[in-house]
């Protein structure tokens, strides 16, 4: 008897929501960069020190956004693939996929899931 209890339709609904939220997050992140460019252009040399500090913070946080995006992608892909394996009756493959996805979420390397960064 299976030790798993997965509602594939529920997983699909959650992943659809995650995909929409991820798209919103990425749009917001790109909007911050655009707003900074406008700010820096408008202030010119008046706030050069502040603009430089803000620029450094945005660059640092851009890396964090990339990491967050990779983690979201890894976990969503892992959940999707693991659910497909579960539906096919391959719980061992489902478990292996989840393990791989978690590793990818930690490292940010999506290649083991067959995804490009």
N, C-alpha and C positions, 0 to 999 in steps of 0.2 A: 504494500500500500504506500502511496506517495506521502512524503512528509511535507510537500509543498502545497500551498493553496493560493493560487494566483488567479485573479480575474483579468484576463487579457483585455477585455473592453475597458475596464477601469484603468489599466496601465496605459492604454492608448489615449484615454481622455486626459490623464495626468501629463503624459508626454506632449500632447497637443498644447496644453496650457503652458508647460515648461518652455516649449519652442516659442510661443508667443511672447512670454515674459523675457526670454533670452534676446529676442529681436528688439524688444523695447529697451532693454538694458544697453545693447550695442548702439542703438540709435541715440540714446541719451548720452552715452560716452562720446560718440562722434560729435554730438552737439556741443559738448564742453570744449572740445578742441577748436571747433569753429568759433565759439564765443570768445575763447582766449585770443585767437588771431585777430578778431575784431577789436577786442580790448587793447591788445598790444599796439595795433595800428593806430587806434584813436588816441592813445596816451603818449605815443612816441617817446621822447626822452624825458617827459615829465615824471614818469613813474618807472624809470628804467630798472631801478633796484627791485621794486615791488614786482614788476613784470617778470624779472629774472627769477625771483623767488617762486612766483606763481608758475612760471614755466617749468622749473625744476620739480615742483610738486606734481604738476600734470604729467610730466614724463615718468616720474616714479609710480604714480597711480595708473598710468597707461599699462605698465607692466603687470600691476595687480589685476587690472581688468582683463588682460590677456590670459592670466592664470585662471581667473574666475571663469572666463569663457571656455577654456580648455576643460576645466573640471565639469562644468555643466554639460558640455558636449560628450565627454567620456561617460559620465553617469547616465545620460539619456540614451546614448548608443548602447551601453551595456544593458540597461533595463530593457530596451527594445529587443536586442539580440537574445538575451536570457529568456525573455517571454516567448520568443519564437521557438527557442530550444525546448522550453517547457511544454508548449502546445504540441510540439513534435514528439513529446514523450522522452526527451533526453535531458533528465535532470542533472546528470553529470556535466554535460556541456553547458547547461544553464549556470551551474555553480562555477565552472571554470570561466565563463564569460563575465560573471559578476566579479570574480577575483581579478581578472585582467583589467576590467573597467576601473576598479578601485585603484589598481596600480597606475593606470594611465592618469587618473584624476590627481594622484599624488605627484607624478613626475611631469605631467603636462604633455607627455609623448603619446600622441594618438595613433601612431602607426600600428601598434599591436592590435588595435581594433579595426585596422584597415582604413583608417581615416587620415587625411592630410591635415596638418596644422592650419 
